[in-house]
Amino acid sequence: MKKEAITELTGTVAELSREFGTSGYVQGGGGNSSCKSADTLWVKPSGTTLSGMTPQTFVRMSRTKLDALFGLAVPTDAAAREALVKDVMAAAVLPGQKARASVEAPLHNVLGGTYVVHTHPALVNGMTCAAGGAEACARLFPDALWVPYIDPGYTLCIDVRKRVIEYAARRGRQPNLLVLENHGIFVTADTAEGVRILYRTVMDALRGQYRRAGIEMCLPECPVAPAEQVESTCRELRAILGAAAAGIAYGGRFDVAPGPISPDHIVYAKSHPCSGPLSREGVAAFHKQHGYLPLVFALDAGVFTTGEKQSRADLVLEMARDGALVMRLAAAFGGIQYMTERAKKFIENWEVESYRQKQMG
């Protein structure tokens, strides 16, 4: 492929990445994007942000070597399986690169469109994380491929590939919109404008549903506690958590989602908030029950989030607010549907997500 054509491809996907890398579509290092030629896939590296993508940032991968992933005889043990898949993915990265490709690169490779942009908008996840999400998707987006919740990574790629093949056999073409339960959406098209039109269609349709249901599409203004109470709570959090609360963010009073909504919410904000009166004993009991220190505290003074540095605490608050909004929006489609205990545990123990979190700092 000529250098000019490659420059146009990567320049366009970088532009799309930044366009859909805003807080209305993703948080933190969530989402991914790609473009492809006949033999090469350029995909977003794990642990980077869509908003920060440039043409040079993308990881170049062999499409042939990625396709080999679907012929593997994989172990049944989840940890062994993911370790093998990581090695195969690394082998598909073309020489001269150090970045680690998005774990969903094989899925991008399967989709027929030249450009793929995957995001997790709250407006979309109000549907994907709702009890009636599948029925709503079939009604609003009859050409979409709805994918019931599947563990991210290899399992998801294998399942989606099968569903895409079946869809193409039924309809004579691949889907250009994939809607993943408790996860987000994949949009694919051969042109940048095609990607934009599909996103606009989806978001406009969902906005119409929320308006008809009388549901506000943003969190209302959050009441804040007196400054003295906020500062007192911050001092108490630092005394209990030490270095784990070097950064603290305060978001005022809003209803925090009590359970896990999506993989990204688990990765950045953990599965559950710590509620009730703040005490050393309460935090210890939370740690014993869940196996980790809480990052989100729903207290009398409001919602506080913590991190080993301020940027982490700020990101946790962003995710907590996003989860609260998704919970509110899901009321339009039968109410919130949390991830299962098994699905939650997979994400909490998944090496890929641990790597992504570390890369985000």
C-alpha positions in Angstrom: 0.0 0.0 0.0 1.4 3.4 -0.9 2.6 5.7 1.8 0.1 8.5 0.9 -2.8 6.1 1.3 -1.5 4.9 4.6 -1.1 8.5 5.8 -4.7 9.2 4.8 -6.0 6.1 6.6 -4.2 6.7 9.8 -4.9 10.5 9.7 -8.6 9.9 9.3 -8.9 7.3 12.1 -6.9 9.6 14.4 -9.3 12.4 13.7 -12.3 10.1 14.4 -10.7 8.9 17.6 -10.3 12.4 18.9 -13.8 13.3 17.8 -15.3 10.4 19.7 -12.8 10.5 22.6 -14.8 13.1 24.5 -16.5 12.5 27.9 -19.9 12.0 26.1 -18.5 8.8 24.6 -15.7 7.4 26.8 -14.0 7.9 30.1 -10.3 7.3 30.9 -8.7 4.9 28.6 -12.0 3.3 27.5 -13.0 2.7 23.9 -10.8 1.9 20.9 -10.5 2.5 17.2 -8.9 1.1 14.1 -8.4 1.3 10.4 -7.4 -1.4 8.0 -6.0 -2.3 4.6 -6.0 -5.7 2.9 -3.1 -6.9 5.0 -2.6 -4.5 7.9 -4.7 -3.4 10.9 -3.8 -0.1 12.7 -5.4 -0.3 16.2 -5.4 1.9 19.3 -2.8 0.7 22.0 -4.1 -0.5 25.3 -4.0 2.1 28.1 -4.1 5.1 25.8 -6.9 7.6 25.4 -9.0 8.1 22.2 -8.6 11.8 22.6 -4.9 11.6 22.5 -4.5 9.5 19.4 -2.3 10.7 16.5 -1.5 8.9 13.2 1.8 7.6 14.7 0.2 6.2 17.9 -1.6 3.2 16.3 -0.2 -0.3 16.6 0.4 -1.9 13.2 -0.6 -5.6 13.1 -0.6 -8.4 10.6 -4.2 -9.3 9.7 -3.2 -12.8 8.7 -1.6 -13.5 12.1 -4.6 -12.0 13.9 -6.9 -14.3 12.0 -4.8 -17.3 13.2 -6.2 -16.5 16.7 -9.5 -18.0 15.6 -8.0 -21.4 14.8 -6.2 -21.8 18.2 -6.8 -24.8 20.4 -7.1 -22.8 23.7 -7.0 -24.0 27.3 -10.2 -24.1 29.2 -8.6 -22.4 32.2 -9.3 -18.7 31.8 -5.9 -17.5 33.0 -4.0 -19.9 30.7 -6.2 -19.0 27.8 -5.7 -15.3 28.2 -1.9 -15.8 28.5 -1.8 -17.7 25.3 -3.9 -15.1 23.5 -1.7 -12.3 24.7 1.3 -14.1 23.2 -0.4 -14.6 19.9 -1.5 -11.0 19.8 2.1 -9.8 20.5 3.3 -12.0 17.7 0.9 -10.3 15.3 2.4 -6.8 16.1 4.6 -5.8 13.2 8.3 -5.2 14.0 9.7 -2.0 15.4 6.9 -1.3 17.9 6.7 -1.5 21.7 3.1 -0.6 22.4 0.6 -3.3 23.3 -2.4 -3.5 21.0 -6.0 -3.2 22.3 -7.3 -6.6 23.4 -10.2 -6.2 21.0 -7.9 -6.0 17.9 -9.1 -9.4 16.6 -12.7 -8.1 16.7 -11.7 -5.0 14.8 -10.0 -7.3 12.3 -13.2 -9.3 11.7 -15.4 -6.3 11.0 -15.6 -5.4 7.3 -15.5 -1.6 7.5 -12.3 0.3 6.9 -12.8 2.3 10.1 -14.1 1.0 13.5 -14.8 3.2 16.5 -15.8 1.5 19.8 -17.2 3.7 22.6 -19.2 3.5 25.8 -21.6 6.5 25.8 -23.8 6.9 28.8 -26.7 7.5 26.4 -26.1 4.1 24.8 -25.3 2.3 28.1 -28.6 3.5 29.5 -30.0 0.9 27.0 -27.2 -1.7 27.0 -27.2 -1.9 30.8 -31.0 -2.0 31.1 -33.2 -5.0 31.8 -35.1 -4.3 28.6 -32.1 -3.4 26.5 -32.2 -6.2 24.0 -35.9 -5.6 23.2 -35.3 -1.8 22.9 -32.3 -2.3 20.6 -34.3 -4.6 18.3 -37.1 -2.0 18.1 -34.9 1.1 17.7 -32.0 -0.4 15.6 -33.4 -3.3 13.6 -30.2 -3.6 11.6 -27.9 -3.7 14.6 -26.3 -6.9 15.9 -27.1 -7.2 19.6 -24.5 -9.2 21.6 -25.5 -10.6 25.0 -22.8 -10.0 27.7 -19.6 -11.9 27.1 -16.3 -11.6 28.9 -14.1 -9.1 27.0 -11.0 -10.4 25.1 -10.7 -13.7 23.3 -14.1 -15.0 24.3 -15.8 -11.9 23.0 -13.9 -11.9 19.8 -14.7 -15.6 19.1 -18.4 -15.1 19.9 -18.8 -11.9 17.9 -17.0 -13.4 14.9 -19.5 -16.3 14.9 -22.5 -13.9 15.2 -21.1 -11.6 12.4 -20.8 -14.6 10.1 -24.4 -15.7 10.9 -25.7 -12.2 10.4 -24.0 -11.9 7.0 -25.4 -15.3 6.0 -29.0 -14.1 6.8 -28.7 -10.6 5.4 -26.1 -10.7 2.7 -23.8 -8.2 4.4 -22.0 -7.6 7.7 -23.5 -5.5 10.4 -22.2 -1.9 10.7 -23.5 -1.5 14.3 -22.7 -3.9 17.1 -24.5 -3.2 20.5 -22.9 -5.1 23.4 -24.9 -5.7 26.5 -23.4 -4.0 29.6 -20.5 -2.7 27.5 -21.1 -0.2 24.6 -21.2 -0.1 20.8 -18.9 -0.7 17.8 -19.6 1.3 14.7 -17.9 0.4 11.4 -18.0 2.0 8.0 -15.7 2.5 4.9 -15.7 6.3 5.3 -15.3 8.7 8.2 -18.7 10.3 7.3 -20.3 6.9 7.4 -19.1 6.4 11.0 -20.3 9.9 12.0 -23.8 9.3 10.4 -24.2 6.0 12.3 -23.3 7.6 15.6 -25.6 10.5 15.0 -28.4 8.1 14.1 -27.9 6.1 17.3 -27.6 9.1 19.6 -30.5 10.9 18.1 -32.8 7.9 18.5 -31.8 7.4 22.1 -32.2 11.0 23.0 -35.8 10.8 21.6 -36.5 7.8 23.8 -35.2 9.6 27.0 -37.2 12.7 26.1 -40.4 10.7 25.7 -39.8 8.9 29.0 -39.3 12.3 30.7 -35.7 11.4 31.8 -33.0 14.1 32.0 -29.9 13.2 30.0 -27.5 14.6 32.4 -27.1 14.4 36.2 -28.9 17.3 37.9 -26.8 19.8 39.8 -25.4 18.0 42.9 -26.0 19.7 46.2 -22.8 20.2 48.1 -22.1 20.0 51.9 -20.6 22.9 53.8 -16.8 23.4 53.2 -16.0 22.5 56.8 -17.8 19.1 56.5 -16.1 18.3 53.2 -12.6 19.1 54.6 -13.3 17.2 57.8 -14.3 14.1 55.7 -11.2 14.4 53.6 -9.0 14.5 56.7 -10.8 11.4 58.0 -10.4 9.6 54.7 -6.6 10.3 54.7 -6.3 9.1 58.3 -8.0 5.8 57.5 -6.6 5.1 54.0 -3.2 6.7 54.2 -1.4 6.8 50.8 -4.4 5.3 49.1 -6.1 8.6 49.7 -3.3 10.9 48.6 -5.8 12.2 46.0 -9.4 12.9 46.9 -12.2 14.2 44.7 -15.6 15.5 45.9 -18.7 15.4 43.8 -21.5 16.6 46.0 -24.6 14.5 46.7 -25.8 12.1 44.0 -27.1 8.5 43.8 -24.1 6.2 43.3 -24.8 2.9 41.4 -24.5 0.2 44.1 -23.3 -2.5 41.7 -21.1 -3.1 38.6 -22.5 -1.7 35.4 -19.8 -2.3 32.8 -16.1 -3.5 32.6 -14.8 0.1 32.5 -16.7 1.0 35.7 -15.1 -2.0 37.4 -11.6 -1.2 36.1 -11.5 2.4 37.2 -13.9 2.7 40.1 -14.3 -0.9 41.3 -17.6 -2.8 41.5 -19.1 -1.3 44.7 -19.1 1.9 46.7 -18.6 2.1 50.4 -21.8 3.5 51.9 -22.9 4.6 55.4 -21.0 6.3 58.2 -17.3 6.6 57.5 -15.2 4.6 60.0 -12.0 2.6 60.1 -14.0 -0.5 61.0 -16.4 0.0 58.1 -13.6 0.3 55.6 -11.9 -2.8 57.1 -15.2 -4.7 56.8 -15.6 -3.6 53.2 -12.1 -4.7 52.4 -12.7 -8.1 54.0 -16.0 -8.6 52.0 -14.8 -7.4 48.6 -11.0 -8.0 48.7 -10.0 -4.4 47.9 -10.1 -1.0 49.5 -13.1 1.2 48.3 -12.5 3.9 45.8 -16.0 5.5 46.0 -17.5 6.6 49.2 -21.2 7.5 49.4 -21.4 9.5 52.6 -23.7 12.0 54.3 -21.7 14.9 52.9 -21.8 13.4 49.4 -19.7 11.3 47.1 -15.9 11.2 47.7 -13.5 9.3 45.5 -9.9 8.4 46.3 -6.7 7.5 44.5 -2.9 7.3 45.1 -2.7 10.6 43.2 -5.2 13.3 42.3 -5.7 12.3 38.7 -6.8 8.8 39.7 -9.3 10.2 42.2 -10.7 12.6 39.6 -11.1 9.7 37.1 -12.9 7.6 39.7 -15.3 10.4 40.3 -15.9 10.7 36.5 -16.7 7.0 36.4 -19.0 7.2 39.5 -20.9 10.1 37.9 -21.1 8.2 34.6 -22.5 5.1 36.4 -25.0 7.2 38.2 -26.2 8.7 34.9 -26.4 5.2 33.3 -28.5 4.0 36.2 -30.8 7.0 35.8 -31.1 6.5 32.0 -31.8 2.8 32.3 -35.2 3.6 33.8 -36.4 4.3 30.2 -35.8 0.6 29.3 -37.0 -1.3 32.4 -34.4 -0.3 34.9 -30.7 -1.1 35.5 -29.3 -4.5 35.0 -26.0 -5.1 36.9 -23.3 -7.5 35.8 -23.3 -10.9 37.3 -21.0 -11.9 40.1 -19.1 -14.3 37.7 -18.6 -11.5 35.1 -17.5 -9.1 37.7 -14.9 -11.5 39.1 -13.5 -12.1 35.6 -12.9 -8.3 35.1 -11.5 -7.8 38.6 -8.9 -10.6 38.0 -8.1 -10.0 34.3 -4.5 -9.2 33.6 -5.4 -7.1 30.5 -7.5 -4.6 32.5 -4.8 -4.4 35.2 -2.3 -3.5 32.5 -4.7 -0.9 31.1 -5.2 0.7 34.5 -1.5 0.9 35.1 -0.9 2.6 31.8 -3.4 5.2 32.6 -1.4 6.1 35.8 
